[in-house]
Amino acid sequence: MSAAAVLKSSKRQVLLCPGPVNLTPHVRSILAATEMCHREPEFIHLLQTIRAKLLHALGLDGRYAPVFFSGSGTAALEAAVLASLDSGRKLLVVNNGVYGSRIALAARIHQLGLTEIRSPLTEPPDLNRIAAALKRDSAIGTVAFVHHETSTGMLNPVEEIAALAKKYRRRLLVDAISSLGAERLDLSKLNVGLCVGSAAKSLHGAPGLSFVLVSQEEALRVAKLKPRSLYLDLAASLKTQEQGVTAFTPAVQLFAAFHAALDELLKEGLRLRIARYRQRAAFLRAGFKKLGFKFLLEDKQLSNTLTALWLPKGLAYPQLHDRLKRAGFVIYAGQSELKGKIFRVAHMGQLLQSDLKEFLKVLKEIKESIPT
Ligand SMILES: Cc1ncc(COP(=O)(O)O)c(C=O)c1O
């Protein structure tokens, strides 16, 4: 396929997958227009500006330090996992979905000490089992979990897990890749040491840029760690980025696009951005209910950004996906044991109310065409 053909095929589709997301025209124009060398003052200024704006947009000024990685969310996640433990200590992973499993997998691959507390995909974490493990096992140094488990759309009980980590004096690592920008998350109040985020979801940047927010207290500990990876070394990246430089060639276009996206977030304000996501969720969910779709989760478990729905009888996922795609909408499949059973509709990024209305209209037509 020629580059021109790729461009043609990427003509605006409404992305209802949980990233990559539709970008605003301004962010897209900055992405396309940026050309700069990362060793020149303009990039140093850009990096310093983004570091400050990210913290400011999230209300974290002076309390956290961001560390960027040119890589998707998993890159920052792996860097955070690697830096989350002093030697000989264990990670307790609270796992109720595909992304909880991913944290555990990173720990396993790097042969870090690991304990998992698993719950079924449609259930919230078992707080009693977490408390018991923390009480019993003094080798556990860090509790890690996913804030918004994107494989099901479940918003995990961050305050309750944080309270346990505080009670038993353990460090907290939160994967907030799909929730930062869309959900309330007071990192400092919850005493989160390491929080992982991505530019490419509810912060409205382009994919391939991720970051770890490191609390001031954690930064002091992390600085003393021996490197466990060359590229994903949180301590080394923190040190260099504090001086406005990156150790390796950064994805400069993605940084510039993220800067534009952060400006838009700062203009809107985090509170209003979250409210906008909540309104979209309410609008879509009222539509799904009206059309008779059954939800995977209970209402009280749902995030502001994604809804998982059971596939109705007589409608296979590929059929649903392809019909929606022909109409210009991209949805997401179920993962793991939910593959072929559910479909997921996210509403992150630059979407218009008319996009959501049109989506529900097409979904209605598809639903009504299922033979009974
Ligand atoms: C909660 C969560 N964690 C981790 C990831 C992995 O991020 P990426 O695909 O950007 O590496 C995702 C991706 O959707 C996610 O939603």
The ligand as an SDF file (V2000), in Angstrom:
LIG
                    3D

 16 16  0  0  0  0  0  0  0  0999 V2000
   -5.4820    0.6430   31.5680 C   0  0  0  0  0  0  0  0  0  0  0  0
   -4.5020    0.4010   30.4660 C   0  0  0  0  0  0  0  0  0  0  0  0
   -3.2540    0.0360   30.7810 N   0  0  0  0  0  0  0  0  0  0  0  0
   -2.3400   -0.1780   29.8240 C   0  0  0  0  0  0  0  0  0  0  0  0
   -2.6490   -0.0440   28.4920 C   0  0  0  0  0  0  0  0  0  0  0  0
   -1.6080   -0.2700   27.4580 C   0  0  0  0  0  0  0  0  0  0  0  0
   -1.3590    0.9110   26.7910 O   0  0  0  0  0  0  0  0  0  0  0  0
   -0.6870    0.9120   25.3200 P   0  0  0  0  0  0  0  0  0  0  0  0
   -1.5580    0.0730   24.4480 O   0  0  0  0  0  0  0  0  0  0  0  0
   -0.6990    2.3650   24.9860 O   0  0  0  0  0  0  0  0  0  0  0  0
    0.6730    0.3500   25.4870 O   0  0  0  0  0  0  0  0  0  0  0  0
   -3.9460    0.3080   28.1180 C   0  0  0  0  0  0  0  0  0  0  0  0
   -4.3290    0.4230   26.7110 C   0  0  0  0  0  0  0  0  0  0  0  0
   -5.4560    0.5710   26.3460 O   0  0  0  0  0  0  0  0  0  0  0  0
   -4.8870    0.5430   29.1310 C   0  0  0  0  0  0  0  0  0  0  0  0
   -6.1320    0.8980   28.8240 O   0  0  0  0  0  0  0  0  0  0  0  0
  1  2  1  0
  2  3  1  0
  2 15  2  0
  3  4  2  0
  4  5  1  0
  5  6  1  0
  5 12  2  0
  6  7  1  0
  7  8  1  0
  8  9  2  0
  8 10  1  0
  8 11  1  0
 12 13  1  0
 12 15  1  0
 13 14  2  0
 15 16  1  0
M  END
$$$$
